[in-house]
Amino acid sequence: MKYYSTNGKAPLATLEKAVVKGLAEDKGLYMPERIKPLPSSFFDRIQDMTFQEIAYTVADAFFGEDIPSDTLREIVCDTLSFDVPVVPVTEKIYSLELFHGPTLAFKDVGARFMARLLGYFNKKENNNRLVNVLVATSGDTGSAVANGFLGVQGIHVYVLYPKGKVSPIQECQFTTLGQNITALEVDGVFDDCQALVKNAFMDEELNHHMKLTSANSINVARFLPQSFYYFYAYAQMKKRGLAENLVMCVPSGNFGNICSALFGKRMGLPVKRFIAANNANNVFYQYLKTGKYQPQASVQTIANAMDVGNPSNFARILDLYGNSHEAICNDISGATYQDSQIEDTIRECLNQTGYQLDPHGACGFRALQEGLSEGEVGVFLETAHPAKFKDTVDSIIDGEVEIPSRLAAFMKGKKQSVQISREFADFKSFLLSK
Ligand SMILES: *Cc1c(COP(=O)(O)O)cnc(C)c1O
């Protein structure tokens, strides 16, 4: 399978190139040339299949031409070493819990898959040259990528994060791992970290010295595997006899997650419609209303993983729907919530149902509460565990969110980081010494 660029000015790429490069030469996002529909026999028996079996079938449609089937099966099974259950919150609203992975957020799925795929390509080339992944993080991406790549042979990860600007819970998830993960504490802000990484990719001497790659969320190997759990959610709802008139609601920031759902729909996933739930950063919501896409500077909210003013994957959605505003509106509607509404939703949902939402999932839950029509059943994605945002959530509910043991385990580890300045020369000489 070949991959083309959404900007249309770059040559077609192999899967390997698309994964290693991340972004096309014309700065566009890679799209698979074909989206293969899955046979009706698959959907007939999907409710009796395991998550791994379902995911393998979906993965095979995208990656089967490029990866031997037993290798692909191994990558899929290894990636999905945890469950993604659908649990009832109200009679009509269900939560797809994506927080049972190592870092308690949905990004684990894509990061783990990409790590294993890159590991496979590296082994296949058999050149024994270490691949170095550089990733800048404001918190969550660093932990998903670091844990996703932890212990994967032939790969070393450098996580750059702004000193004193990530929460202690986030920091311990990428500074305590050791092994093939190095945390670099940058004396600066997130933008400085990002600039250091960008400069490194453009520096000829450095690229000559070592093999560099990024693990950005727009990478096809992080983005496409997210479609797996939409099929599994459908299977679980079908098992409950609730798969007719299914609405899926996705708390969205950079729109990678919902975009993978739309790929799923194109493959035949029988979901009636989707809702993209935004916080106060609502450019997509405005686009649905007006047909005009006007990127904004992002504003800070309590659902901070969705604080995106110019979602990268909008380009993929446009491409998928042939630039038709009407076609997009047929499949997706929008919702947008201010912090005060998110807080009320977390409090009311807990009081009325006993279910503890996180600030991101709260946007999804509320959009279903307000947006379901007669006869529809909704599933929202609970994209992170509430304990990841413990201080925020505790103050809203005037209580204590329990910290799951695997999160507590990170907090017991010993922090190890390398301090660097925000000058590129320092970062470069550090890498050249490796
Ligand atoms: C990244 C993230 C989102 C947003 O997902 P996108 O794919 O960027 O739309 C939502 N919730 C949480 C907890 C996240 O970490």
Ligand as a Chemical Component Dictionary entry (heavy atoms), coordinates in Angstrom:
data_LIG
# 
_chem_comp.id                   LIG 
_chem_comp.type                 NON-POLYMER 
_chem_comp.pdbx_formal_charge   0 
_chem_comp.three_letter_code    LIG 
# 
loop_
_chem_comp_atom.comp_id 
_chem_comp_atom.atom_id 
_chem_comp_atom.alt_atom_id 
_chem_comp_atom.type_symbol 
_chem_comp_atom.charge 
_chem_comp_atom.model_Cartn_x 
_chem_comp_atom.model_Cartn_y 
_chem_comp_atom.model_Cartn_z 
_chem_comp_atom.pdbx_ordinal 
LIG C1 C1 C 0 -4.808 13.701 22.978 1  
LIG C2 C2 C 0 -6.032 13.674 23.827 2  
LIG C3 C3 C 0 -7.314 14.047 23.338 3  
LIG C4 C4 C 0 -7.506 14.599 21.944 4  
LIG O1 O1 O 0 -7.318 13.629 20.947 5  
LIG P1 P1 P 0 -7.077 14.105 19.434 6  
LIG O2 O2 O 0 -6.750 12.862 18.693 7  
LIG O3 O3 O 0 -5.927 15.061 19.480 8  
LIG O4 O4 O 0 -8.323 14.761 18.968 9  
LIG C5 C5 C 0 -8.410 13.926 24.164 10 
LIG N1 N1 N 0 -8.280 13.486 25.425 11 
LIG C6 C6 C 0 -7.081 13.134 25.952 12 
LIG C7 C7 C 0 -7.017 12.680 27.360 13 
LIG C8 C8 C 0 -5.924 13.207 25.176 14 
LIG O5 O5 O 0 -4.739 12.859 25.710 15 
# 
loop_
_chem_comp_bond.comp_id 
_chem_comp_bond.atom_id_1 
_chem_comp_bond.atom_id_2 
_chem_comp_bond.value_order 
_chem_comp_bond.pdbx_ordinal 
LIG C1 C2 SING 1  
LIG C2 C3 SING 2  
LIG C2 C8 DOUB 3  
LIG C3 C4 SING 4  
LIG C3 C5 DOUB 5  
LIG C4 O1 SING 6  
LIG O1 P1 SING 7  
LIG P1 O2 DOUB 8  
LIG P1 O3 SING 9  
LIG P1 O4 SING 10 
LIG C5 N1 SING 11 
LIG N1 C6 DOUB 12 
LIG C6 C7 SING 13 
LIG C6 C8 SING 14 
LIG C8 O5 SING 15 
# 
